[in-house]
Amino acid sequence: MTGTALPAAAAATATLLLLLSISGGIGRLAAGAREPFACDPKDERARGFPFCQASSPVPERARDLVGRLTLQEKAKLLGNDAAAVPRLGIKGYEWWSEALHGVSNVGPGTRFGGDFPGATSFPQVITTAASFNASLWEAIGQVVSDEARAMYNGGMGGLTYWSPNINILRDPRWGRGQETPGEDPVVVGQYAASYVRGLQGAEGDGGGRLKVAACCKHFTAYDLDNWNGIDRYHFNARVSKQDMEDTFSVPFRMCVMEGKVASVMCSYNQVNGIPTCADPNLLRKTVRGAWRLDGYVVSDCDSVGVFYGNQHYTSTPQQAVADAIKAGLDLDCGPFLAKHTEEAVRGGLMNEADIDGALLNTLAVQMRLGMFDGEPSAQAYGTLGPKDVCTPAHQELALEAARQGIVLLKNQGPALPLSPRRHRAVAIIGPNSDVTVTMVGNYAGVACGYTTPLQGIGKYTKTIHQQGCADVACSDDKLFEGAIQAARGADATVLVMGLDQSIEAEFKDRDSLLLPGRQQELVSKVAMASKGPTVLVLMSGGPVDISFAKNDLRVAAILWAGYPGQAGGTAIADILFGATNPGGKLPMTWYPQDYLASVPMTVMDMRPTRSNLYPGRTYRFYGGPVVYPFGHGLSYTHFVHTLASAPSTVVVPLAGRRPANATMGPGKAVRVTHARCARLSLGVQLDVQNAGARDGAHTVLVFSTPPKDGGARWAPPRSQLVGFQRVHVAAGARERVGINIHVCKSLSVVDGAGVRRIPMGEHRLQIGDVVHSVSLQAEPLRVI
């Protein structure tokens, strides 16, 4: 399944527009018949069960079913490998499936083979996030759920997918940073809401039917796997109220409240001494209470067993079960709850009603998925089958996602794009130059097919291939000479270097930001020998300190491809040769290597601390030197911003009774809970002109800086992304972009007590070179 040809570029635009404008099934060919999970119309018993009446409200159906279960049956439904209930006509179900960037076989709920040899493998999330294109993110979710439903109908997959991963990329060493949409809470939250909407379908927004059930994970402050002898099973993340409110909680709140996700997964680690899967303030009070989760809470795999056996948080397994379920956990990834729940009830540690509450949440999701509605083929999405997986349209979208996510970091000269006419022979060098599975990153399935960088470039010109290093570890220079000779004999040289899952992965955090082994030496020696322009292409999830290449005049251009998915080689080649104009922007800061010396992974503080020279994290709080900043990305054309309209003053109406002198001046702030936030937004109209000779896509990034007065009390971000939009502009043309900035959400800050406030006074908006000030003023209300 390698080297699958992709559709011609001429068909790409129409195909992509179609994908972006539809939801639901694309194909209409019937799948292989799957037997009903429950409520089989051929089963006479099913006709009399109220829980089988599809026309009845889901809560009523779930309550009826729970009322028919014995304690033993209930306990066996609490794990991911949920047992069958034969007397009620209910089959067993495997809850654990994954769909991080395509249907995956990482979880036991999904497998490939037979009519489903593979599924479309999109770029790793960090690459897709670099597109800053919410429409694309939702379109990918729609395609993934089409293929997931098709595989379910064919008996090869489940309907509950524990994706996406929306943890903040807080530390550049984190091995799982590749799975995330980056370091900015708003971008991560928007990605979560968009991807979840695509996965769950339009009806899933607000308690309706679900196409598949998504899950936002890992809640919360989980971003350390194994660093310096400390692993995720034993780590206690000490997080301030301020950081929790304005960083770690933001994406999850957006996922639940805006994306209407059907599930949230709690993490392995403790937060301030309490395991997240046993913390009622996090699960019951926040996720289900304040954010109103309509769905279930699931543990990361064996998390309950971990906080009992590894963290020794409870003295008995039964107490661990009771703590977890009473805190708000509904489902266990693992056998722990199924094994110990009966004993916990019989021992008086919890009531059977606590279990009933958990099952009402999980069973309601299964019912919203149609699993209790009889024949799958007769339901919505029931016609999806093998012909709806790896379709040309789906594979074209995977290619387009890679094109949109690749970031041009440097283009001296400019050296790019290359020309097949002038560069008739190109040396392709590097350990990632002819890879396949490396391009899809982790939590991937079996791809429809692969186009490697070598294959992609070979479609444009003659190639001279030398690996240079045996693998990304690049432990010796045995292959250097062949690479150097190839560069000397070619018209241009492309080095495809970087990382793979042997360097950064789940269970594996990095201890360095430099290229592994002798990769840097290879790049420098090849660049010195190359008679034509040298281009460095990097595959990685996390950032890499490539200051040497940035500052080397002999390295003319640098591309970051992340892990670009099954069509990564085609996308890289299309950008190198100018068929695609790069438009990606970095979703994370690229730090220098010496940043690590003053930043232990275990320190969770986002803000800098002068007393111990701690520099802070992410572009929002770190002000030191960088290799490349968040939002950096070049194009083959030039875009000019012009502010068309934006208010200079916004009045913040106060809620409830307030003194007549409630007007607040500089240095004052209104609690968000004291403002009338509904529809309180400011609109920015911006003209984007393409002043170059090539059509291109441009991402408008709007940053806000709060007033300086009172900043010491709030310790606000240095700047904060408050809006973004990707726009395509033809050469010489101008497009107007409108961005609405929600005042309470985007222009507020969080104080040391974790209270969100809206600072009064001058807020500075920055869009590229354009700076605009907006004065926020509180509206006085008279006491009646």
PAGUFI-712551 format. One record per residue (C-alpha): x, y, z; residue in three letters. Coordinates in steps of 0.2 Angstrom, whole numbers, padded with zeros to 4 digits, always signed. Each point is the difference from the previous one (the first is absolute). Layout:
// residues N
XYZALA
...
// end
This chain:
// residues 784
+0000+0000+0000MET
+0014+0012-0004THR
+0001+0013-0014GLY
-0019+0002-0003THR
-0003+0013-0013ALA
-0010+0015+0005LEU
-0012+0010-0011PRO
+0007+0014-0011ALA
+0002+0017+0007ALA
-0013+0006-0013ALA
-0014-0009+0010ALA
+0006+0005+0017ALA
-0009+0016+0001THR
-0017-0006-0004ALA
+0002-0015+0011THR
+0006+0010+0015LEU
-0015+0012-0002LEU
-0012-0014+0000LEU
+0008-0008+0015LEU
+0000+0017+0009LEU
-0019+0003-0004SER
-0007-0017+0005ILE
-0002-0010+0016SER
-0006-0018+0002GLY
+0003-0015-0012GLY
+0008+0003-0018ILE
-0002-0017-0007GLY
-0016-0010-0001ARG
+0006-0018-0003LEU
-0007-0012+0013ALA
+0012-0007+0013ALA
+0001-0018+0006GLY
-0014-0004+0012ALA
+0004+0002+0018ARG
-0012-0008+0013GLU
-0009+0012+0011PRO
+0009+0004+0016PHE
-0017+0000+0010ALA
-0018+0001-0003CYS
+0000-0013-0015ASP
-0017+0002-0009PRO
+0001-0019-0002LYS
+0001-0003+0019ASP
-0018+0000+0007GLU
+0006+0006+0017ARG
+0007+0016-0007ALA
-0017+0005-0006ARG
-0006+0002+0018GLY
+0015+0009+0008PHE
-0003+0019+0001PRO
+0018+0003-0002PHE
-0001-0007-0017CYS
-0013+0013-0005GLN
+0010+0011-0012ALA
-0014+0014+0000SER
+0001+0002+0019SER
+0012+0013+0008PRO
+0017-0007+0003VAL
+0000+0004+0019PRO
-0016-0010+0003GLU
+0007-0015-0010ARG
+0017+0000+0009ALA
-0010+0001+0017ARG
-0010-0015-0005ASP
+0015-0010-0005LEU
+0010+0004+0016VAL
-0015-0006+0010GLY
+0000-0017-0008ARG
+0018-0004+0004LEU
+0007-0009+0015THR
+0015+0006+0010LEU
+0011-0012-0008GLN
-0005+0005-0017GLU
+0002+0018+0004LYS
+0018-0003+0006ALA
+0004-0009-0016LYS
-0005+0015-0011LEU
+0012+0012+0009LEU
+0015-0005-0010GLY
+0005+0003-0018ASN
-0002-0019-0004ASP
-0018+0001+0005ALA
-0009-0017+0003ALA
-0015-0006-0009ALA
-0017-0001+0008VAL
-0007-0015-0009PRO
-0017+0000+0010ARG
-0003+0017-0007LEU
+0006-0003-0017GLY
+0015+0012+0002ILE
+0017-0005-0008LYS
+0017+0004+0007GLY
+0009+0016-0005TYR
+0017+0006-0001GLU
+0000+0019+0004TRP
+0019+0003-0004TRP
+0003+0006-0018SER
+0011+0014-0006GLU
-0001+0013-0014ALA
+0013+0014+0004LEU
+0003+0003-0019HIS
-0009-0014-0008GLY
-0008-0016+0005VAL
+0014-0009+0010SER
+0002-0018+0006ASN
+0009+0005+0016VAL
-0015-0004+0011GLY
-0008-0017-0001PRO
-0016+0006-0006GLY
+0006+0002-0018THR
+0009-0012-0011ARG
+0005+0000-0019PHE
-0001-0014-0012GLY
-0012-0008-0013GLY
-0010+0014-0008ASP
+0008+0013+0011PHE
+0019-0002-0003PRO
+0003+0018+0005GLY
-0007+0017+0003ALA
+0005+0018-0005THR
+0014+0006+0011SER
+0000+0019+0002PHE
+0015+0010+0006PRO
+0005-0001+0018GLN
-0011+0013+0010VAL
+0015+0012+0003ILE
+0002+0001-0019THR
-0019+0003-0004THR
+0000+0013+0014ALA
+0013+0010-0009ALA
-0013+0003-0014SER
-0010+0011+0013PHE
-0015-0005-0011ASN
-0016-0005+0011ALA
-0010-0005-0016SER
+0014-0013-0004LEU
+0000-0007+0017TRP
-0019-0003+0000GLU
+0001-0007-0018ALA
+0014-0013+0006ILE
-0012-0005+0014GLY
-0014-0003-0012GLN
+0011-0011-0011VAL
+0007-0010+0015VAL
-0018-0003+0007SER
-0006-0005-0017ASP
+0014-0013+0000GLU
-0003-0005+0018ALA
-0019-0003-0003ARG
+0004-0010-0016ALA
+0012-0011+0010MET
-0013-0002+0014TYR
-0013-0005-0013ASN
+0012-0013-0006GLY
+0003-0007+0017GLY
+0018+0007+0001MET
-0001+0015+0012GLY
-0009+0008+0014GLY
-0009+0016+0002LEU
+0008+0008+0015THR
+0017+0008-0005TYR
+0011+0007+0014TRP
+0006+0014-0010SER
+0006+0015-0001PRO
+0014+0003+0011ASN
-0002+0018+0005ILE
+0014+0002+0014ASN
+0010+0016-0002ILE
+0018-0002-0007LEU
+0007+0008+0015ARG
+0018-0007-0001ASP
+0009-0002-0016PRO
+0007-0017+0006ARG
-0016-0009+0002TRP
-0001-0016-0011GLY
-0018+0002-0003ARG
+0000+0018-0005GLY
-0002-0006-0018GLN
-0018-0006+0004GLU
-0005+0017+0006THR
-0005+0016-0010PRO
+0014+0010+0008GLY
+0003+0012+0015GLU
-0014+0013-0002ASP
-0016-0004+0011PRO
-0012+0008-0013VAL
+0007-0008-0015VAL
+0000-0017+0009VAL
-0018+0003+0006GLY
-0006+0005-0017GLN
+0009-0015-0008TYR
-0009-0011+0013ALA
-0017+0008-0003ALA
+0002-0001-0019SER
+0007-0018-0001TYR
-0013-0006+0012VAL
-0015+0007-0010ARG
+0007-0008-0015GLY
+0001-0017+0009LEU
-0017+0001+0008GLN
-0010+0007-0014GLY
-0012+0014+0000ALA
-0013-0009+0011GLU
+0012-0003+0014GLY
+0000+0019+0004ASP
-0011+0001+0015GLY
-0005-0018+0005GLY
-0006-0006-0016GLY
+0006-0016-0010ARG
+0018-0003-0002LEU
+0009-0005-0015LYS
+0015-0006+0011VAL
+0003+0005+0018ALA
+0016+0010+0002ALA
+0010+0002+0016CYS
+0011+0015+0005CYS
+0015-0006+0010LYS
+0010+0000+0012HIS
-0008+0011+0013PHE
+0011+0008+0007THR
+0017+0008+0001ALA
+0007-0016-0008TYR
+0015+0004-0010ASP
+0014-0011+0007LEU
+0003-0018-0005ASP
+0017-0005+0006ASN
+0014+0013+0004TRP
+0015-0001+0011ASN
-0007-0015+0009GLY
-0017+0007+0003ILE
-0015-0008-0009ASP
-0018+0004-0003ARG
-0006-0013+0012TYR
+0008+0008+0015HIS
+0001+0018-0004PHE
-0009+0013+0010ASN
-0003+0016-0010ALA
+0000+0015+0011ARG
-0011+0012-0009VAL
-0006+0018+0006SER
-0018+0005-0001LYS
+0006+0013-0012GLN
+0008-0012-0012ASP
-0014-0012+0001MET
-0013+0013-0005GLU
+0009+0009-0014ASP
+0011-0014-0007THR
-0004-0018+0004PHE
-0019+0000+0001SER
-0003+0011-0015VAL
+0000-0013-0014PRO
-0010-0013+0010PHE
-0013+0013+0004ARG
-0001+0005-0019MET
-0001-0019-0004CYS
-0015-0003+0011VAL
-0009+0016-0001MET
+0003+0005-0018GLU
+0004-0017-0008GLY
-0013-0010+0010LYS
+0011-0014+0002VAL
-0007-0017+0006ALA
+0014-0005+0011SER
+0015+0007+0010VAL
+0014-0011+0006MET
+0009+0004+0017CYS
+0019-0002+0000SER
+0012-0011+0010TYR
+0009+0014+0010ASN
-0006+0008+0016GLN
-0004+0019+0000VAL
+0005+0008+0016ASN
+0000-0017+0009GLY
-0016-0007-0006ILE
-0001-0013-0015PRO
-0010+0008-0013THR
-0011-0015-0002CYS
-0004+0001+0019ALA
-0003+0019+0001ASP
-0018+0005+0001PRO
+0004+0019-0002ASN
+0007-0004-0017LEU
-0012-0013-0006LEU
-0017+0002+0008ARG
+0001+0018+0005LYS
+0009+0007-0016THR
-0002-0011-0015VAL
-0018-0006+0004ARG
-0006+0014+0011GLY
+0007+0017-0007ALA
+0004-0006-0018TRP
-0016-0011-0001ARG
+0008-0016-0008LEU
-0014-0010-0009ASP
+0009-0016+0000GLY
+0012-0011+0010TYR
+0017+0002+0009VAL
+0013-0014-0004VAL
+0016-0003+0009SER
+0017-0001-0010ASP
+0004-0018-0001CYS
+0002-0008+0018ASP
+0000+0017+0008SER
-0010-0006+0015VAL
+0012-0014+0002GLY
+0014+0012-0002VAL
-0005+0011+0014PHE
-0003-0015+0011TYR
+0015-0010-0004GLY
+0013+0013-0005ASN
-0005+0016+0009GLN
-0007-0009+0015HIS
-0014+0013+0001TYR
-0011-0013+0008THR
+0003-0015+0011SER
-0011-0012-0009THR
-0006-0003-0017PRO
-0018+0002+0005GLN
+0003+0017+0007GLN
+0008+0005-0016ALA
-0015-0006-0009VAL
-0012+0010+0011ALA
+0011+0016+0000ASP
+0000-0001-0019ALA
-0019-0003-0003ILE
-0005+0012+0013LYS
+0011+0013-0007ALA
-0009-0001-0017GLY
+0009-0014-0010LEU
-0012-0010-0011ASP
+0011-0012-0009LEU
+0017-0009+0003ASP
+0012-0003-0014CYS
+0006-0016+0008GLY
-0008-0014+0011PRO
+0002+0008+0017PHE
-0017+0007+0003LEU
-0008-0016-0007ALA
+0010-0010+0012LYS
-0002+0009+0016HIS
-0017+0010-0001THR
-0011-0014+0007GLU
+0012-0001+0015GLU
-0001+0019+0003ALA
-0019+0000+0000VAL
-0001-0015+0011ARG
+0013+0008+0012GLY
-0010+0016+0002GLY
+0013+0011-0009LEU
-0013+0005-0013MET
-0018-0002-0005ASN
-0007-0009-0015GLU
-0008+0016-0005ALA
+0018+0007-0003ASP
+0002-0014-0013ILE
-0017+0004-0007ASP
+0005+0018-0003GLY
+0016-0005-0009ALA
-0009-0013-0011LEU
-0014+0013-0005LEU
+0014+0011-0007ASN
+0008-0014-0010THR
-0016-0009-0006LEU
-0007+0017-0006ALA
+0015+0002-0011VAL
-0002-0017-0008GLN
-0019+0004-0003MET
+0005+0016-0008ARG
+0011-0010-0011LEU
-0015-0011-0005GLY
+0007-0015+0008MET
-0017-0004+0007PHE
-0010+0003-0015ASP
+0001-0017-0009GLY
+0008-0003-0017GLU
+0015+0011-0003PRO
-0003+0000-0019SER
-0017+0008+0003ALA
+0006+0015+0010GLN
+0009+0016-0005ALA
+0017-0003-0007TYR
-0005-0018-0003GLY
+0004+0000-0018THR
+0018+0004+0003LEU
+0012-0014-0005GLY
+0017-0006-0007PRO
-0002+0012-0015LYS
-0001+0015+0012ASP
+0017-0003+0007VAL
+0016+0006-0009CYS
-0010+0008-0013THR
+0009+0012-0012PRO
-0008+0015+0008ALA
+0005-0006+0017HIS
+0018-0002-0006GLN
+0000+0017-0008GLU
-0005+0008+0016LEU
+0014-0008+0009ALA
+0012+0007-0013LEU
-0008+0017+0001GLU
+0001+0000+0019ALA
+0019-0004-0002ALA
+0002+0014-0012ARG
-0009+0012+0011GLN
+0010-0005+0016GLY
+0018+0000-0007ILE
+0009+0016+0006VAL
+0014+0009-0010LEU
+0012+0006+0014LEU
+0014+0008-0011LYS
+0001+0004-0018ASN
+0017+0010-0004GLN
+0001+0007-0017GLY
-0013-0006-0002PRO
+0006-0018-0004ALA
-0017-0007-0001LEU
-0010-0005-0010PRO
+0011-0012-0009LEU
-0002-0001-0019SER
+0000-0017-0010PRO
+0007+0009-0014ARG
+0015+0008+0009ARG
+0002-0014+0013HIS
+0000-0016-0011ARG
+0008-0011+0013ALA
-0003+0002+0019VAL
+0010-0009+0014ALA
-0012-0007+0012ILE
+0009-0004+0017ILE
-0005-0004+0018GLY
-0007-0013+0011PRO
-0018+0006-0003ASN
+0002+0002-0019SER
-0008-0017-0005ASP
-0011-0004+0015VAL
-0018-0005+0001THR
-0007-0004+0018VAL
+0011+0014+0007THR
-0011+0013-0009MET
-0016-0005+0009VAL
+0007+0002+0018GLY
-0008-0009+0014ASN
-0018-0006+0004TYR
-0001-0004-0019ALA
-0008-0015-0009GLY
+0004-0008-0016VAL
+0001+0013-0014ALA
-0009-0002-0017CYS
+0018+0002-0007GLY
+0015+0011+0001TYR
+0010+0012-0011THR
+0017+0003+0008THR
+0010+0016-0003PRO
+0011-0009-0012LEU
-0015-0006-0010GLN
-0008+0017+0001GLY
+0015+0010-0006ILE
+0003-0013-0014GLY
-0016+0005-0008LYS
+0008+0017-0004TYR
+0018-0004-0004THR
+0014-0013+0000LYS
+0006-0005+0017THR
+0016-0006+0007ILE
-0003-0008+0017HIS
+0011-0003+0014GLN
-0006-0003+0018GLN
+0015+0008+0008GLY
-0005-0008+0017CYS
-0006-0017+0003ALA
-0014+0007+0011ASP
-0004+0015+0009VAL
+0011-0004+0015ALA
+0014+0003-0013CYS
+0013-0008+0011SER
+0015+0000-0012ASP
+0006+0008-0016ASP
+0001-0016-0011LYS
-0012+0006-0013LEU
+0006+0018+0000PHE
+0011-0001-0015GLU
-0013-0007-0012GLY
-0011+0015+0005ALA
+0013+0012-0002ILE
+0004-0006-0018GLN
-0018+0000-0004ALA
-0001+0018+0005ALA
+0015+0004-0011ARG
-0008-0008-0015GLY
-0018+0008+0001ALA
-0007+0017-0004ASP
-0009+0001+0017ALA
+0001-0010+0016THR
-0015-0004+0011VAL
+0004-0007+0017LEU
-0014-0008+0009VAL
+0005-0002+0018MET
-0008+0001+0017GLY
-0008-0012+0013LEU
-0012-0015+0001ASP
-0008-0010+0013GLN
+0017-0007+0006SER
+0004+0018+0006ILE
-0017+0007+0005GLU
-0015-0011+0005ALA
-0012-0005+0013GLU
+0011-0006+0015PHE
+0014+0010-0007LYS
+0004+0018+0003ASP
+0015+0008-0008ARG
+0015+0006+0010ASP
+0007+0011-0014SER
-0007+0012-0013LEU
+0014-0003-0012LEU
+0000-0012-0015LEU
+0005-0017+0005PRO
+0017-0007-0001GLY
+0010+0006-0015ARG
-0014+0007-0010GLN
+0006+0018+0002GLN
+0017-0005-0006GLU
-0007-0008-0015LEU
-0011+0015-0005VAL
+0015+0012+0002SER
+0012-0011-0010LYS
-0013-0003-0014VAL
-0004+0018-0001ALA
+0018+0005-0002MET
+0002-0013-0014ALA
-0016+0004-0009SER
+0003+0009-0017LYS
-0019+0006+0000GLY
-0012+0006+0014PRO
-0001-0011+0015THR
-0017-0002+0008VAL
-0003-0007+0017LEU
-0017-0009+0003VAL
-0004-0005+0018LEU
-0012-0014+0006MET
-0004+0002+0018SER
-0014+0003+0012GLY
+0009+0011+0013GLY
+0011+0014-0004PRO
+0018-0002-0005VAL
+0015+0012+0004ASP
+0006+0002-0018ILE
+0009+0017+0003SER
+0015-0006-0009PHE
-0010-0002-0016ALA
-0010+0016+0002LYS
+0017+0009+0001ASN
+0009-0010-0013ASP
+0000+0010-0017LEU
+0003-0017-0009ARG
-0017-0007+0006VAL
-0011+0011-0011ALA
-0017-0006+0006ALA
-0008-0010+0014ILE
-0017-0008+0000LEU
-0009-0008+0015TRP
-0011-0014-0005ALA
-0005-0007+0017GLY
-0006-0017-0003TYR
-0009+0003-0016PRO
-0011-0016-0002GLY
-0001-0013-0014GLN
+0001+0013-0014ALA
+0015+0010+0008GLY
+0012-0003-0014GLY
-0012+0007-0013THR
-0003+0015+0011ALA
+0018+0004+0004ILE
+0004-0002-0019ALA
-0014+0012-0005ASP
+0006+0013+0012ILE
+0018-0002-0005LEU
-0004+0002-0019PHE
-0013+0014+0002GLY
-0016-0010-0004ALA
-0006+0005+0017THR
+0004+0017+0008ASN
+0004-0004+0019PRO
-0011+0008+0012GLY
+0002-0009+0017GLY
+0005+0008+0016LYS
+0008-0007+0015LEU
-0012-0005+0014PRO
+0014+0000+0013MET
+0016+0009+0005THR
+0016-0007-0006TRP
+0012+0003+0014TYR
+0019-0001+0001PRO
+0009-0014+0008GLN
+0005+0010+0015ASP
-0018+0003+0005TYR
+0000-0017+0007LEU
+0013+0004+0013ALA
-0012+0011+0010SER
-0016-0009-0003VAL
-0003-0017+0008PRO
-0015-0009-0008MET
-0007-0003+0017THR
-0003+0019+0003VAL
-0018+0004-0005MET
+0001+0019+0002ASP
-0004+0009-0017MET
+0006+0017+0007ARG
+0018+0005+0002PRO
+0007+0002+0018THR
+0014+0012+0002ARG
+0006-0007+0017SER
+0006-0016-0008ASN
+0003+0006-0018LEU
-0014-0011-0006TYR
-0004+0007-0017PRO
-0018-0006-0002GLY
-0008-0010-0014ARG
-0008+0002-0017THR
-0001+0016-0010TYR
-0013+0007+0012ARG
+0012+0001+0015PHE
+0018-0003-0007TYR
+0009+0015-0006GLY
+0018-0007-0003GLY
+0009-0004-0016PRO
-0008-0013-0012VAL
+0005-0009-0015VAL
-0017+0003-0008TYR
-0015+0008+0008PRO
-0018-0006+0001PHE
-0009+0005-0015GLY
+0016+0001-0011HIS
-0002-0006-0018GLY
+0005+0007-0017LEU
-0008+0000-0017SER
+0005+0001-0018TYR
-0009+0016-0002THR
-0003+0016+0011HIS
-0015+0005+0010PHE
-0005+0017+0006VAL
-0012+0003+0014HIS
-0012+0016+0000THR
-0012+0003+0014LEU
-0017+0004-0007ALA
-0010+0002+0016SER
+0001-0003+0018ALA
-0008+0009+0015PRO
+0011+0011+0011SER
-0011-0002+0015THR
-0011-0014+0007VAL
-0012+0002+0014VAL
-0001-0015+0012VAL
-0017-0001+0007PRO
-0001-0005+0018LEU
-0012-0014+0006ALA
-0012+0002+0015GLY
+0000+0015+0012ARG
+0015+0010+0001ARG
+0004+0017+0008PRO
-0003+0015-0011ALA
+0019+0004+0001ASN
+0004-0017-0008ALA
+0010+0008-0014THR
+0018-0007+0002MET
+0015+0008-0006GLY
+0018-0006-0004PRO
+0007-0014+0011GLY
-0018-0006+0004LYS
-0008-0016-0006ALA
-0018-0007-0001VAL
-0003-0018+0005ARG
-0006-0010-0015VAL
-0014-0006+0010THR
-0005+0018+0004HIS
-0001+0005-0019ALA
-0014-0003-0012ARG
+0010-0011-0012CYS
-0013-0006-0012ALA
+0004+0007-0017ARG
+0014+0011+0007LEU
+0012+0000-0014SER
+0010+0012-0011LEU
+0001-0002-0018GLY
+0016+0003-0010VAL
+0000+0002-0019GLN
+0017-0003-0008LEU
+0005+0001-0019ASP
+0013-0012-0005VAL
+0009+0004-0016GLN
+0011-0012-0009ASN
+0014+0011-0007ALA
+0010-0013-0008GLY
-0001-0010-0016ALA
-0007-0017+0007ARG
-0017-0005+0006ASP
+0002-0005+0019GLY
-0009-0003+0016ALA
+0003+0011+0015HIS
-0004-0002+0018THR
-0006+0016+0009VAL
+0006-0001+0018LEU
-0008+0012+0012VAL
+0010+0003+0017PHE
-0006+0010+0015SER
+0011+0008+0013THR
-0010+0006+0016PRO
+0002+0017+0008PRO
+0017+0002+0010LYS
-0009+0008+0015ASP
-0004-0014+0012GLY
+0011-0012-0009GLY
+0010-0005+0015ALA
-0016-0005+0009ARG
-0006-0011-0015TRP
+0017-0006-0007ALA
-0009-0001-0017PRO
+0007-0007-0015PRO
+0013+0010-0010ARG
-0012-0002-0014SER
-0014-0012-0004GLN
-0007-0006-0017LEU
-0018+0005+0000VAL
-0005-0004-0018GLY
+0006-0008-0016PHE
-0006-0004-0017GLN
+0008-0007-0015ARG
-0004+0008-0017VAL
+0005-0004-0018HIS
+0005+0016-0010VAL
+0003+0000-0018ALA
+0016+0009-0006ALA
-0003+0019-0001GLY
-0017-0002+0008ALA
-0007+0005+0017ARG
-0012-0009+0012GLU
-0010+0006+0015ARG
+0001-0010+0015VAL
-0012+0003+0015GLY
+0005-0006+0017ILE
-0011+0001+0016ASN
+0009+0001+0016ILE
-0011-0005+0015HIS
+0004+0012+0014VAL
-0003-0011+0015CYS
+0009-0015-0007LYS
+0014+0008-0009SER
+0004+0017+0008LEU
-0001-0006+0018SER
+0014-0005+0011VAL
+0001-0012+0015VAL
+0006+0006+0017ASP
+0010-0009+0013GLY
-0016-0007+0007ALA
-0005-0008-0016GLY
-0014+0013-0003VAL
-0002+0006-0018ARG
-0001+0019-0001ARG
-0002+0013-0015ILE
+0013+0014+0002PRO
-0006+0017-0003MET
+0010+0012-0011GLY
+0010-0002-0016GLU
+0002-0017-0008HIS
+0012-0001-0014ARG
-0004-0011-0015LEU
+0014-0005-0012GLN
-0003-0008-0017ILE
+0017-0002-0008GLY
+0007+0018-0001ASP
-0018+0008+0003VAL
-0002+0006+0018VAL
-0017+0006+0006HIS
-0005+0005+0018SER
-0018-0003+0007VAL
-0005+0008+0016SER
-0011-0011+0012LEU
-0012+0010+0011GLN
-0012-0006+0013ALA
-0018+0006-0002GLU
-0007+0007+0017PRO
-0016-0006+0005LEU
-0012+0009+0013ARG
-0007-0009+0015VAL
-0019-0002-0003ILE
// end
